[in-house]
């Protein structure tokens, strides 16, 4: 199978970089002046002598340890998590540990789960880096010890390291800073010895906090919106109101007449206005008179699309999984339940909309500042647009105020736009491209709209004997650089994940999918396919339990006999929530759901109050997660809370609708996110584990919707098949 890098760059690729389990690969360039020290077993790389120990660790003469994160931190705490791994093996003083983003270089900073591509997504940040960053810290520690041993004239194995201090029984001691320069010139070790888990000070521990807390609490953390450069112009783009439309003609005379407007240029995405401040750019954009060519645009309404999807849901689709004869099993079942579910388009709506700063020197260089989630793709596309070699392009990755997948898209749209504008003005000024909230909500790259039709059958003893499941919706990967390697036999796994290879014993199982054709740009959205498949599977499990006359937890456990980790996390959530208690208020009902995504197992119990007038209030959520080793337990809990809030936000009110192809929502008043008053109290329980870490950024989102829906089902008998719940009058 071709790697993602192969798809982007073809056959002319550099050799793969990054670290293996026990060896480092040599790398050069990029992080600081001079060469980056690196090594392979039996092949000593060049040393720097400037405090750079390897591509991930720098130590300054003042003892400050800087860990370079190959993954974008968009609020999820990846920089702190990776710093914890290095600090653990380095035995660092946490108060002196800092974090920063690595440069764009997939030969060194590739995501080990993706091949030779640098990027963040799929909750892979900690899982793919766990051994890599620990070994980087252990190597730096060994080099410090070697330098100290030479300076003190003592055997290296007599030196101990604790909390950033090297010590010898003779009484000699010094902090890391004293040996930073000398140690970085040492020969890196050919064999790495890692600490035993019973000696961990940071991994799996609480109390050391995040490396960015101080800067964020003081408003000092730098985001793209904070970048200020001399002579910089603010750019906004007037994009077509219908997806797929293009500019036919435009009149910019009114915009150009406004004081502060510096230029108006046409770019592939629309018409860009450049001004010396944001407000002027916004006003000038509104003054443009543009005629759009809609001949290749999407002109259907979401109601029309949904009607077509419902029709397709009644017809056979591509087979994604087929075990046994599901139709025959259902025909012989004692009880058959059937339901059709509808899911809307969803915007990501991160707190920080898309933005990028581009500084172009035509024919010479291009510098970009942004929260880059896929640096390799952003780098490649930017170079192509600017007509430069990739070595002439620098990506400066900054913290991002959220993403939920939005910053990782196949066209690198916001970087693409910023560079196109810089090229259009011949690089005469730095350009800061800004998306307004309206641009963000109406800008596409939505979670696709879906229709599911499912039939499930029980035998006379209440066992599931057959399941037939059909999914209708757009493929996220079709038409992207990832299609050739990630779509098999027409099946996009992002459409069916969470519905294929179910953990439950369901007898004969047939899963089908229809890939629909719409010109609405779609994209992964926090937890991707599991955002809809988990809802369908888990609400159906409760309905089947009801039909079988069984408790929903017991019913699930009966069908999870071959999947102990799901069963264990389900049991833990039920236990901690007090499942089966009979002293709940009469208007409070409980629902439960369990789902595996990104390698992690999450179960949630929701306590839902039925309000007078027909509404609901989610008051409490008990969450249990098995994510292997929890590197930063507090951060895992925070991700569960955030994922629950994000998922609850979607199922309560959020949806994108179109009329004649034009998106109707524009701001938080009509694309309404979760309010503080909506947020339930959340308790998170982490299953102790010694297995390798799995994802934590996304798995908290899928179970919350079905858990709440199941509570409503048991309390009222209502089956919530159309999302969001506001369409059923519950919000």
C-alpha positions, 0 to 999 in steps of 0.5 A: 500500500502506498504511504500518504507521502507517496501519494503527495510526492510520488516516487521521488521521496526521502527515506523515512525518518523518526525513531524505531523502538530501539534505534534513532535515525540520523537527521539534519537541519531544521531545529537549531543552527547546525546539525541535529544530532542523531544516530543509528546502532553502529552509525554515530551521527554528527553532534552539535555542541549547542544544546540540541541533543536530538530532534526532540530535545534541547537543553539550554545553559540555564537548564531549561528543557525544550521539547519539540512537539511533532503534533499540533496542540489545538487545546488537547494538551499534546505538547504537554503530553509529549513533554511528560514523556521526555521529562520522565526518561530525562528525570527533568525538573518539570518547572524547567520543561517547556514545549514548542512545535517542531518544524515541518519535516516528515523525514524526522517528525512523521506520524509513525502511524501514517507513514512518512507524513507529519500530521495530527489526527485520529487521536494518534498523538500520544500513541504513535509517539509514546516510545519515540519521545521516551527514547529521546529523553533517555538518550539525552539523559545518557549524554548528560551523564557521559559529559558529567562523568568525563568532567568529574573523572568518575564512572558514568554508572556511579552518577544519578539523575533526579529532578534535573540534577546530576549527582555523584557520591563524592558530593559533586553535583550540577544541574542539566544546564552546566553540561548542556553544551558538552553533553550535546557533543557526546556520542549518542548511546547505541542502546537505550534503557528505559525506566520501569513503570514503578519508578515513573514520576510523570507518566500516569501521575497527576500534579505536574500540570501542563507546560502551557498553563502559565502562558494561557492564563496570562494571555501570552500564548501566541496564536495566529491571530496574534501575529503582527508583522510590519506592513502586514495587510488583513485579508478577507475573501468573498466566497461563493454562497453556493458550493462549487460556484465561481466568479463570473464578474465583479465590481470592486470600485466601492470597496477600493474607494474606502479609506484603508483598503489597499487592494482587491484581487481575484484568487481561485476561491473568490475575491480577496480584499486587503486592508490595513485593519480587520474592520475595514476589510470586512466592510470592503468585502461587503461592498463588493458587487459579485456575479457568481456562475452557479452552473457547476454549483450544488443547488439542492436543499438539504431537504431534497438531499435527505429525501434522496438519501431515504430512497437510497436507504431502501436499496441495496448498497456496497457491501462493507461486511457480510457474515452469515445470511442476515436476511435469512436470520431476520426472517427466522427471528422471533422479534425484529426491530427496524428503524431509520435514523437521520443525521445532519451536516455538522460544522466544526465551529472551533473557537478560533476560525481558520487563519494564516499569515503568509510572507512571500519573497517571489522566487526566494522564500515563503514563510507561513504562520498558522496552526498547521494540523497537516504540515506535510500537506500544507507545506506541499500545497503552499510550495506549489502555489508559490512556485517554490521548492519545498526547501524554500518554504517554512511552516511555523506551527503555532498553537490553535484554538481548537480544530476538531479535524477542521484544520486537516483538510485535503486542500489546505484551504486556509493556507492555500488561500493565504498563499494565493493572496500573497502571490496575487500581490507579488509578495509586496506585504505580509498577508494575514488571512482571517475567516469570520465566524460566518465564513467558518459556519458557511465554509463547508468541510462539514461532518457529512449528512447521513441516513441509516436504516437498520433491522435487528432480530432476536430469538426466543431467548433474547439473543441477537441473531441477525443485523442488517445495517445500511448507511447512506452518505458522502465519502470523506476520502473520495476525490482526495489524495488519500482515496487511492490508499484508504478506500477499498472496493469502494468502501470508505472506512470513515463512513462505516467505522463503528458499525463494522466488526461490532464488539457484540455477538449479533449473529449474521451481520450485513453492513452496506453503504451508499456513497452519495454525490453532493458538492458539499465539501465534507471532512472528518469531525471529532470521532469521524464515523463513530459520531453517527454509527455509535448512535445507531448501534447503541440506541438499537441495543437498548431497544433490543434489550427492552424487547427482550425484557432485559436490563440494558447493561446485562443485555450488553454484557451477555453479547460482549462475552468475547470482548472483555475490555468493552465489558470491563469499561461498561461495568465500571461506568455502571458501577460508578454511576450506581446503575440499578439504584431505585432512589432516583427522582421520578423525573430523572432517567438513566441511559448508557452507551459503550463504544470503541474508537481510536483504540480506546474503550469508553462507556458513559452513563447519563442522568437525564431530567425530563422537564415540564413542557417536554424538554430535557436537562442532562445533569450528570455523566459518569464516564469510564475509559480504557485508553491503555497507559494514561500518560496524563490522567488529568488531561485524559479526564479533560478530554472526556469532559470536552468530548462529552460537551462537544458531542452533547452540543451536536445532538441537542441543537446543531445542524447545517441546512441549505436552501437552494444550495445556500447554507442558512446558518451563520453564527452561534445564534442559529448554529447554537453550541452547548451553553454553560447551563447545558453542561452536565457534571462529569465524572471520569474513571480511568481503567488502570492499564499497562498496555500501550496508550491509545487515543483520548482526544476523540473517543469521549464524543460518540457515546454521549448522544446514545446515552442521553437518547437511551435515558429518554427512551426508558423514561418516555418510550420515545425513539429519537431517530432524527438529530438534533433533539431540538427537532423533536422538541426536547430542547 
